[in-house]
């Protein structure tokens, strides 16, 4: 059984492509994703943008970002299919779940260090509601003087 991972697919379509052609292209991508029992989490059409450099004598392209969940074999099939379509000038598939997992591990480590510091000081592992209210009041007091600069300073 293959592991489902999260990927970002960005492709650049030719600037003269119509809405129907783009919808058909998105449907082709959806068909491949469904065939590999994956899901399309979101589709963001970025619209027509200027390219950093000329591709196939084109200076502009229509950018589309799709967030996809599925196995690695799905990405190889998507790569193969997008490479042969004339409407797609460039495409890129990136695995993003690795970065998310790394971020979660970092947050967990920070939380564990926070709890360890509190326990060393003899405090409960989690801050109490009174502590949270006091911190909020202190941060509001030290906002840089929101009460300063009003009327009567002259």
N, C-alpha and C positions, 0 to 999 in steps of 0.2 A: 504494500500500500504506500502510495506516495504522500509526502508531506505537503500540505497546502501552505503556501507562503504568500506574502503580499508584495505586489509589484506595481511600479508606475510605468505606464506606457505613454510615451510622448511621440506623436508623429506630426510631420509637416506635410500638408497636402499642397498641390499646385494652387497658385492664386486664382486661376480661372475655373476651379472646381465649383460646381453648383451645390446648393443645399441638398438636393436629391443625391448627388454623388457622395457627399459627406455622410448622409444618413445611411446610404448603402454600405459604405466603408465601415461605419460603426456597427452595422448589422452583421457584416462579415466577421468582425472582431468578436462580437457577442456570440456568434455561432461557434467559433473555435473555442471560446471560453466555456460555453455550455457543454460542448462535446467532451471536454476534459473535466467535467463536473466542477468548474470554477464559477466564480461570481464576479460581476462588475460592480464595485462598490460606488463609484462615482465617475461621471464624465463631465469634464470642464472644457468647453470650447473657448480657447483663448482668443480666437479671431485672427484676422489678417494682420501680420506683423512683418516688419522689414527684417531680412536675413542679415546676419553678420558678414556673410560673404556670398557671392553668387553661386547658385547651385543649378545646373542644367539651364544656364542663361536666364535664370529667374532671380529677381532681387527681393521678392516678397513670397510669403507662404501663409497658409492657414494652419495654425497650431491647435492641437487637441491633446488634452491630458486625460488619461483614464487610469483609475486605481483599480487593480484587478487582484483577486485572490484565486490561487490555483497551484497546481504542481509545476515543477520545472519543465516537464515535457510539453506543457501548454506553451511556455515561452518559446521553445524551439520551433514549434509549429507556427506560432504567431510571427516569429522572425522570418521564417521561410516564406510565409504567405505575403507579408508586407514588403518583402524584398522584390517580389515579382510584379506588384501592382504599379501601374504607371502613374496613378494619381498620387502615390506617396513618394515624396522626394527624399526624405530621411525619416528614420524612426530610432527610438532608443527604449530599451526595456531595462529597468533598474529594480533590484530587490531592495525593498525598504524596511522589511520587518527586522532585519539585523540591527539597523540603527535604532529602531524603537525598543528592541530588547536591551540594547546597550544603555539607553536612556533610563529604562525601568530599573536595571541593575544599579546604575549610579544613584537613582533616587532611593532605592532600598538601602544602599550602603550609607548614604547621608542620614537617613532616618535611624538606622541602627547606631551610628555614631552619636546622634542627638540623644537617643534613649540611654546609651552608655554614659554620656556626660551627665545627664540628669540623675542617673542612679548613683554615680560616684559622688555627687553633691548631696545625696540623701533625699532627693526629691522623687515624687512618683514618676513613672516612665512617661506618662502623657501629661501635658499641662492641664490644670484644672480650669474651670470656667472663670473663676475669679482672676486667675493669672491672665487668661486671654483678654478679659475685659480691661484689666489694668494695662496690658501691653497696647491695646487698641487706643486707650485714652492717652497714653504716653506718646504714641506715634502721632496722634492728632495734635497734641500740644507742640510737638517739635516739627511740624510741617513746614517750617520756615516762616512762621509768623503770619498765618492767614488773617489774624486779627489786627496786624499792624498795617499802617498805611491808610487807615480809614479817615474819617472826618476828625477834625480837631487837632491835627498834627502841626498846624501852622501857628 
